Amino acid sequence: MAGSLKLTPSQASDVEAASEAIYASAADQVISAQAGLGRDLLALATVFLIVVTCHLINPLLQFEVNFGRAFRNATLQPVLAVGLLICALMLISNGAWGGALWRSLARNRLRLAASVVLFAYTAIALLAIVLRFNLIGAILGLPQEGFTEPVSEDGPVALFETALTITMALEYLALAAVVVLWEPWNRMPVYTRAVRRNAPVVLVALAVLVIWEAALVVFNIQQFLLPRPSVIIERFIDTYHRGLISVGWNTFQNAFWGFVVGCGLGILTGLISARFTSFSRALLPLAIAANSVPIIAFAPIMNNWFGALNPASKIAIVAVLTYFPSMISTVKGLTSVDTLSLELMQSYAASPLEIFRKLRLPTALPFIFSALKVSTTLAMIGAIVSEYFGGSTQGLGYRIREDAALFKYPESWAAIIVASVLGILFYLLVSAVERAVMPWHVSFREE
């Protein structure tokens, strides 16, 4: 364009810069018009993890504040810190990596400063939680072991309070950085569409809760039959810091590893079954038979094989439950290839590996991820039910059973809330991986 108008080099440079600005603005408008709430959920998750890690960094919050006590599980803390790192990097990148990310940050100094602040806080949290090296404590001369136990009255309380002040100042800066990177004021059209789309669902949910609460009061239904939602929420707030989050995490670990083993084996045997039909015909009846057996029949057997106190017995039950859906969906996806597409690739002398990589696998991915999302709920169900039949006392299944036996029904329902939240987060995690692996799929396009 600049050459056809016979512009001077300076004028051509100005025209090129203006064109790039116009194209960038148009692209931003298209992206904003097609955006969903994924970035907002990512920002909210980052905010939550910043608040949690701030409570874990200082013993005055971790051991003396209820919110900090709720996350004292030794295996949960590193996961939260790594989760903060992943969320922070995704929020900073905004879909761009490498040179494109650096150019994007260089054009916006405020975003660059916010990215530096958020990354610095994340690094401090990782050092303190994962590597057990509290940088603030080291600067103030506090012993590192003092951050892993409650502060005694004769200890250096004043120094720990100073460390807490610095930590909270860094927390506020990190939260401000998240808001700058999030830019919610530029996403009002997204929120408007989300409200219109989700308003009926929210209204129905609220109506159910109101009817539930009112019906129990009007008909004088006893609490041991069904507690009121307000009572359940109140009891959850009173008990979540007394090991409820910890036992939920213990159950989730069994569900997760059983999910990995069961779905991994299911996908692997699905790949083999799709390639060798005789193997599929031999394996399919066995898979159907195993999937037809109730969980309560498997639980005593697995406890006998692996030991009731061994987490492997719970993982094995979850693996059996999640194996069948993943295997069937993998076979279905790999054999649902469009005939014309297959013939076209064969006419171009494509190798079987190229056909698998470029045609069969992309076709099978939607089927596989559908099975994985279904398996998240099956995994949580299997892990909780398996704990009913023996095992560690630090699990949701045991907690629900014991509270119900002692007529502590609100406490049982509070544990059910934790199980539901973990199941939803598990489902959202798999959905996020699905969106990252196959962003080209039609289901992720704006209708």
Order of alpha helices (4+ residues) and beta strands (2+ residues): alpha-alpha-alpha-alpha-alpha-alpha-alpha-alpha-alpha-alpha-alpha-alpha-alpha-alpha-alpha-alpha-alpha-alpha-alpha-alpha
